[in-house]
Amino acid sequence: MDVTKDLEVMLGDPKKAIKSMMVPLIVSYLVVQLNIFADMSWCSGLGSNASSAVSSIFPIYWIISGFGIGIGVGASTSIARYLGRDDKASADSVATQTMVLAILFGVVVTPTLLLAMDPMITWMGIGDIRKECADYIIPMVWSSVILIVNGAITGVVRAEGAAKKSMVILLSAAILNIILDPILIYVLDMGLLGAGCATAISTAISTAIGLYWYRRKMMYIDISFKGFRVNIKQMKDVLFVGIPRVTESTLISIMSLIQRFLIVPVAGMMGIAFYNVPWRYVSIAMVISQAAGSALIPVCSAALGQNDNVKAEAGYRYSFRITVAVMTIMAVFVFIFADYLVLPFAFSDSMVQYREEFAHGLRIYALFFPFMGMVDIGSSILQSLRMAQMSMVMAFIRNGFLVVLMLFAHTMDDFYWQLFATEVLGGMTMMAMATYEFRKYKRKRMLIGV
């Protein structure tokens, strides 16, 4: 097997490189979202309390996985730049340092979340479903090291342009989870605990696949702990992009928890489900922007490592155009068929009465699909420029603005339209900032003669 083929594609024409990486990434991210979709659908069959519990506590999962994704993005940016400079030895070393960082983060995150879990549930005002929330999330908390290593190893794989192998890692986790969910939840009668265990087990197996490839030297990059020594400079290089990305992900999740705290007094526990269940389709639509952004980061980082600003700009433009076009089409489809799309979340006797409200919220959400795409692409551009701090600040401002608006909400409609206004403004602002920073970067490189 020629392990350099993916790298050659990544270092070639940016449009072809992004397109070749996007297809497997779309497939993998789509299955991951369908996996979450199935998870919530199976749990909805346990009743409204189970549905509210999953919606309420799910941001904790994103906090955990956000550490892995952030470290993976930092590694992808750093490794791709080294590969663009034809410095394989440094790329190998960064990959190994990344794995150590992921394990260290997991060791710290696990006890921290275990201690904070009960106070967070109380603070969120969801004490009435405390047991359901704990049953679902505790297996994932105990598996924090695995979840974080999974995100990191996926980032390293993408750094060398091996999007198909990245797809295998994500697909294996999603498919295994889809298979295990009904078995553990219903056949073994584990309920929400079974759903959490299914996620933990499937992630562990998919992570083992990625590690096996590196162990067997089936990748271009080498991860080896033989004679390992901590390289503070390279760890800082990964964390320079990774920490802002982790912080951004954590802030978004924390803001989501705050939003749920504000919804309960206005719309009760079902308000959380009304607000979050339709979001599953936003997440599915965002598969396009996430795939484009994930492909953009290593391709354009490598181009910048080659000091080829023209190639990087071509990659940015292509990613933006294809994202906005496809997500606009998806928005139209979801708006028209909203009544049918919510059926998987309202099929049980206790949920049928809520179908109309779910569909109403989904139609409003569909209106901002393209702008959510702009957020992802703009953020990815900034990360490839090693300006992840700017993306983090923008995310904080956007979510903080939404929380302020939510303080004045009196109905569920207020919450829907406040989210709409925030995402539209946030998408346009993020793209404007990314465009400005890239132009400034080009001017700076021209001044120094590069």
C-alpha distance (Angstrom), angle and dihedral (degrees) to the residues before:
residue distance angle dihedral
M1 . . .
D2 3.82 . .
V3 3.78 104.2 .
T4 3.82 91.7 -175.6
K5 3.83 95.6 63.6
D6 3.83 94.4 84.4
L7 3.80 90.2 47.5
E8 3.81 92.1 51.3
V9 3.80 90.5 52.4
M10 3.81 91.8 48.3
L11 3.81 92.1 51.2
G12 3.83 93.1 46.5
D13 3.81 131.5 68.3
P14 3.85 106.5 -9.7
K15 3.81 95.4 -143.3
K16 3.79 92.9 51.8
A17 3.80 90.7 42.9
I18 3.80 94.1 51.2
K19 3.81 91.8 44.1
S20 3.81 92.5 50.0
M21 3.80 91.3 49.3
M22 3.80 95.4 41.6
V23 3.80 96.8 60.5
P24 3.83 97.3 59.9
L25 3.81 90.3 37.6
I26 3.81 91.4 53.6
V27 3.80 90.2 50.1
S28 3.80 92.7 48.5
Y29 3.81 96.2 43.6
L30 3.79 91.1 45.1
V31 3.79 91.5 53.9
V32 3.82 89.9 46.3
Q33 3.80 89.8 53.9
L34 3.79 91.7 44.6
N35 3.79 85.7 51.2
I36 3.82 90.9 55.7
F37 3.80 87.5 43.3
A38 3.82 90.4 54.2
D39 3.80 91.2 44.0
M40 3.81 91.8 56.1
S41 3.78 92.3 41.7
W42 3.83 93.0 53.1
C43 3.80 90.3 45.6
S44 3.81 91.4 48.5
G45 3.78 86.6 61.5
L46 3.81 87.2 66.9
G47 3.82 90.6 64.2
S48 3.80 141.0 -95.9
N49 3.82 94.8 -59.3
A50 3.80 91.2 56.3
S51 3.80 91.5 46.9
S52 3.81 91.8 50.0
A53 3.81 91.4 46.1
V54 3.81 93.4 53.6
S55 3.82 91.6 45.9
S56 3.81 91.7 47.4
I57 3.79 100.8 46.0
F58 3.82 100.0 34.1
P59 3.85 93.2 93.3
I60 3.81 87.1 69.8
Y61 3.80 88.1 63.6
W62 3.80 89.8 51.2
I63 3.80 90.3 51.0
I64 3.81 90.0 55.5
S65 3.79 96.7 43.0
G66 3.82 89.2 42.0
F67 3.80 89.6 68.4
G68 3.79 90.5 56.1
I69 3.79 93.7 43.8
G70 3.81 91.3 48.3
I71 3.79 93.8 49.8
G72 3.80 88.9 45.2
V73 3.82 92.0 52.9
G74 3.80 90.8 48.4
A75 3.80 90.4 50.0
S76 3.82 92.4 45.7
T77 3.81 92.2 52.9
S78 3.80 94.5 46.2
I79 3.82 97.3 41.9
A80 3.83 93.3 45.9
R81 3.80 91.1 53.0
Y82 3.80 91.0 51.6
L83 3.80 90.3 48.4
G84 3.80 89.4 50.1
R85 3.82 86.9 56.4
D86 3.83 90.8 46.8
D87 3.82 91.1 -117.0
K88 3.81 101.8 139.9
A89 3.81 95.3 163.3
S90 3.80 92.0 60.7
A91 3.82 91.0 43.9
D92 3.83 89.9 53.7
S93 3.78 91.8 49.1
V94 3.82 93.0 49.1
A95 3.81 90.3 51.6
T96 3.81 91.2 54.1
Q97 3.81 92.8 46.1
T98 3.82 87.6 50.7
M99 3.80 92.5 58.1
V100 3.80 91.0 51.3
L101 3.80 90.8 49.5
A102 3.81 91.1 50.9
I103 3.80 92.3 52.5
L104 3.81 92.4 47.1
F105 3.80 91.9 50.5
G106 3.80 90.8 49.3
V107 3.80 92.0 51.3
V108 3.81 90.2 53.7
V109 3.83 97.7 40.9
T110 3.83 96.6 52.5
P111 3.84 100.6 63.0
T112 3.81 91.5 35.4
L113 3.80 93.3 58.2
L114 3.80 93.3 40.8
L115 3.81 90.0 56.6
A116 3.81 93.7 42.6
M117 3.81 97.7 44.5
D118 3.80 100.3 87.6
P119 3.84 95.7 43.1
M120 3.83 90.1 48.6
I121 3.80 92.6 52.4
T122 3.81 89.8 49.7
W123 3.81 92.6 46.4
M124 3.81 91.7 49.8
G125 3.79 90.2 56.3
I126 3.81 94.2 -122.3
G127 3.80 97.5 116.2
D128 3.81 89.9 126.6
I129 3.81 89.1 70.0
R130 3.80 96.0 34.5
K131 3.81 94.7 127.2
E132 3.82 93.3 48.8
C133 3.81 91.5 49.4
A134 3.81 92.6 48.2
D135 3.81 93.5 46.1
Y136 3.79 91.6 54.8
I137 3.82 101.2 42.8
I138 3.84 105.7 33.2
P139 3.85 95.5 77.5
M140 3.80 89.1 53.5
V141 3.80 92.8 48.3
W142 3.81 90.5 52.8
S143 3.81 87.5 50.5
S144 3.82 94.7 51.4
V145 3.81 94.1 120.5
I146 3.80 90.9 53.8
L147 3.82 93.9 45.5
I148 3.81 92.1 50.0
V149 3.81 94.7 45.1
N150 3.81 87.8 49.7
G151 3.81 91.8 58.2
A152 3.80 91.8 44.5
I153 3.80 95.9 49.5
T154 3.81 90.5 48.1
G155 3.81 89.7 53.6
V156 3.81 91.7 50.8
V157 3.81 91.0 49.5
R158 3.82 91.3 51.8
A159 3.81 91.0 47.5
E160 3.79 89.9 72.4
G161 3.80 92.6 44.8
A162 3.82 95.4 -105.1
A163 3.80 95.3 140.8
K164 3.82 93.3 153.5
K165 3.80 91.4 58.5
S166 3.80 89.4 46.0
M167 3.80 85.8 53.9
V168 3.80 91.2 53.6
I169 3.81 91.3 54.1
L170 3.79 93.5 50.0
L171 3.80 95.0 39.6
S172 3.79 93.8 50.8
A173 3.81 91.1 53.1
A174 3.80 93.3 47.0
I175 3.80 97.1 45.0
L176 3.80 93.0 46.2
N177 3.80 90.1 49.9
I178 3.80 92.1 49.8
I179 3.82 89.2 52.2
L180 3.80 95.5 44.7
D181 3.83 97.5 44.6
P182 3.83 99.7 75.4
I183 3.81 91.5 37.2
L184 3.80 95.4 53.9
I185 3.82 97.5 33.0
Y186 3.81 99.5 45.8
V187 3.81 113.0 6.2
L188 3.82 93.8 48.2
D189 3.84 90.3 30.7
M190 3.82 93.5 -130.6
G191 3.81 94.3 137.5
L192 3.80 116.1 -167.8
L193 3.80 90.7 -9.4
G194 3.80 87.1 62.9
A195 3.82 91.4 52.6
G196 3.80 90.8 53.4
C197 3.80 92.5 46.1
A198 3.81 90.9 49.6
T199 3.81 90.5 56.8
A200 3.81 92.5 47.5
I201 3.81 94.9 47.9
S202 3.79 95.7 45.5
T203 3.81 92.2 48.2
A204 3.81 91.3 50.4
I205 3.82 91.9 53.7
S206 3.81 94.2 46.9
T207 3.81 90.7 48.6
A208 3.80 89.8 52.3
I209 3.82 89.4 55.4
G210 3.81 92.3 56.3
L211 3.78 93.3 45.6
Y212 3.82 90.2 48.7
W213 3.81 91.3 57.5
Y214 3.78 91.1 55.2
R215 3.77 92.6 42.5
R216 3.83 90.0 54.1
K217 3.85 93.4 45.2
M218 3.81 92.1 -117.2
M219 3.82 93.1 138.9
Y220 3.81 133.5 68.5
I221 3.80 91.9 -122.0
D222 3.81 117.2 68.6
I223 3.82 120.2 -140.7
S224 3.78 108.4 -167.6
F225 3.79 131.5 161.2
K226 3.81 93.3 -168.8
G227 3.79 106.0 126.0
F228 3.80 89.2 -3.8
R229 3.79 118.0 -175.9
V230 3.78 126.8 178.3
N231 3.81 110.9 -104.3
I232 3.79 105.6 -159.3
K233 3.81 93.0 -173.7
Q234 3.80 93.2 56.0
M235 3.81 93.2 43.0
K236 3.80 88.7 52.6
D237 3.81 88.6 49.0
V238 3.82 90.5 55.9
L239 3.79 93.1 42.7
F240 3.81 92.9 47.0
V241 3.81 86.8 75.1
G242 3.80 97.7 18.0
I243 3.81 99.6 56.9
P244 3.83 95.1 52.7
R245 3.81 88.2 46.3
V246 3.83 90.8 49.6
T247 3.80 90.4 45.7
E248 3.79 91.1 49.0
S249 3.80 91.8 51.0
T250 3.81 92.1 45.7
L251 3.80 92.8 47.5
I252 3.79 91.2 51.0
S253 3.81 90.4 50.3
I254 3.81 92.6 47.0
M255 3.79 90.0 48.3
S256 3.81 87.8 51.0
L257 3.79 89.2 55.1
I258 3.81 90.3 49.7
Q259 3.79 90.2 49.3
R260 3.80 90.2 54.4
F261 3.80 89.1 50.4
L262 3.83 88.8 55.9
I263 3.80 94.8 45.5
V264 3.82 98.3 54.9
P265 3.86 96.7 65.7
V266 3.81 90.8 50.2
A267 3.82 103.4 39.3
G268 3.81 106.4 10.2
M269 3.79 126.6 -128.0
M270 3.82 92.5 -43.9
G271 3.80 88.5 57.8
I272 3.80 87.6 71.5
A273 3.79 90.1 55.8
F274 3.84 91.9 45.3
Y275 3.80 89.4 52.8
N276 3.80 98.3 42.7
V277 3.80 109.5 29.9
P278 3.85 94.1 67.5
W279 3.81 87.0 48.4
R280 3.80 87.5 75.0
Y281 3.81 87.4 76.8
V282 3.79 91.3 48.6
S283 3.80 86.6 54.5
I284 3.81 91.2 49.9
A285 3.82 90.7 50.1
M286 3.79 89.4 49.0
V287 3.81 89.0 60.7
I288 3.82 85.4 87.1
S289 3.80 96.1 52.9
Q290 3.80 93.0 40.2
A291 3.81 91.3 51.5
A292 3.80 92.1 46.6
G293 3.80 91.1 46.8
S294 3.80 93.8 46.4
A295 3.82 90.2 50.8
L296 3.79 92.2 43.5
I297 3.82 95.3 56.1
P298 3.84 100.4 62.0
V299 3.83 95.0 32.6
C300 3.80 94.9 50.8
S301 3.82 93.6 36.6
A302 3.82 88.4 55.8
A303 3.82 90.0 47.7
L304 3.79 90.3 51.9
G305 3.82 88.4 47.7
Q306 3.83 85.7 56.4
N307 3.83 88.4 49.4
D308 3.82 88.7 -120.2
N309 3.81 105.3 141.0
V310 3.82 92.7 168.9
K311 3.80 91.2 59.1
A312 3.81 91.7 47.0
E313 3.81 92.3 49.9
A314 3.81 91.3 49.8
G315 3.80 88.7 53.8
Y316 3.81 92.1 49.5
R317 3.81 93.5 50.0
Y318 3.79 94.3 46.6
S319 3.81 92.7 49.5
F320 3.80 91.8 49.9
R321 3.81 95.9 48.4
I322 3.78 97.0 47.3
T323 3.81 92.6 44.6
V324 3.81 96.4 51.9
A325 3.82 93.5 43.4
V326 3.81 96.4 50.2
M327 3.82 95.2 41.2
T328 3.81 91.0 51.2
I329 3.80 89.9 55.2
M330 3.80 90.2 48.4
A331 3.80 90.7 50.0
V332 3.81 91.5 56.1
F333 3.81 91.8 48.6
V334 3.82 94.0 49.3
F335 3.81 92.9 46.2
I336 3.81 91.9 53.6
F337 3.81 97.8 43.8
A338 3.83 100.1 34.6
D339 3.82 93.6 120.2
Y340 3.79 91.1 60.6
L341 3.79 97.5 37.7
V342 3.82 93.6 62.5
L343 3.82 94.1 55.2
P344 3.84 95.5 94.3
F345 3.81 89.0 60.8
A346 3.78 96.5 46.8
F347 3.78 106.7 40.2
S348 3.81 99.4 110.3
D349 3.83 120.3 86.3
S350 3.81 91.8 -111.0
M351 3.84 92.6 53.3
V352 3.83 104.2 41.6
Q353 3.80 92.5 88.7
Y354 3.82 90.8 61.6
R355 3.81 98.4 56.4
E356 3.79 95.9 99.1
E357 3.81 93.2 51.6
F358 3.81 92.1 47.9
A359 3.82 90.5 52.1
H360 3.82 92.3 47.2
G361 3.81 91.9 53.6
L362 3.81 91.8 44.9
R363 3.82 92.4 55.5
I364 3.80 91.2 54.6
Y365 3.80 90.5 47.3
A366 3.82 91.1 51.7
L367 3.80 89.8 62.2
F368 3.81 92.7 68.2
F369 3.83 100.0 43.7
P370 3.85 94.7 109.5
F371 3.80 91.9 48.3
M372 3.80 91.6 52.7
G373 3.80 85.5 54.5
M374 3.80 89.6 55.4
V375 3.80 89.7 54.1
D376 3.82 91.8 55.5
I377 3.81 96.0 44.3
G378 3.80 93.6 44.9
S379 3.80 90.6 48.9
S380 3.82 91.8 49.4
I381 3.80 91.6 50.4
L382 3.79 90.6 53.0
Q383 3.82 91.3 47.4
S384 3.82 91.9 51.8
L385 3.81 87.4 51.5
R386 3.83 87.9 52.5
M387 3.81 89.3 -114.4
A388 3.79 96.6 120.6
Q389 3.80 88.8 136.9
M390 3.79 88.8 67.9
S391 3.81 91.0 51.6
M392 3.81 89.3 49.7
V393 3.82 92.6 51.6
M394 3.80 91.4 48.2
A395 3.81 90.9 50.5
F396 3.80 90.9 50.2
I397 3.80 92.7 49.7
R398 3.80 92.2 46.8
N399 3.80 94.6 50.2
G400 3.80 93.3 40.0
F401 3.79 89.4 53.5
L402 3.80 89.9 52.3
V403 3.81 92.6 50.6
V404 3.82 90.5 51.9
L405 3.80 90.7 51.0
M406 3.81 90.9 48.7
L407 3.79 90.9 58.3
F408 3.81 86.8 71.8
A409 3.81 97.3 47.2
H410 3.81 119.4 121.9
T411 3.82 101.5 169.7
M412 3.82 138.6 27.8
D413 3.81 88.1 -105.1
D414 3.80 88.8 61.5
F415 3.81 90.1 55.8
Y416 3.82 92.6 48.9
W417 3.81 95.4 50.3
Q418 3.79 93.6 42.1
L419 3.80 88.2 56.3
F420 3.81 89.7 47.9
A421 3.82 92.8 52.6
T422 3.80 92.2 46.6
E423 3.80 95.7 50.6
V424 3.81 94.6 45.5
L425 3.80 92.1 50.3
G426 3.81 91.8 40.5
G427 3.80 94.2 51.7
M428 3.79 94.9 50.2
T429 3.80 92.4 44.7
M430 3.82 94.0 48.4
M431 3.81 93.0 51.7
A432 3.80 92.0 45.6
M433 3.80 90.5 52.0
A434 3.83 93.3 46.5
T435 3.82 91.4 49.8
Y436 3.79 91.7 48.5
E437 3.83 93.4 48.8
F438 3.81 93.3 48.9
R439 3.80 92.1 50.4
K440 3.79 89.2 49.3
Y441 3.81 89.8 49.4
K442 3.82 91.2 52.2
R443 3.82 92.2 49.6
K444 3.79 90.5 50.4
R445 3.82 92.2 50.4
M446 3.80 90.9 48.6
L447 3.81 91.2 52.3
I448 3.79 92.0 55.2
G449 3.80 90.9 45.1
V450 3.82 99.4 -111.4
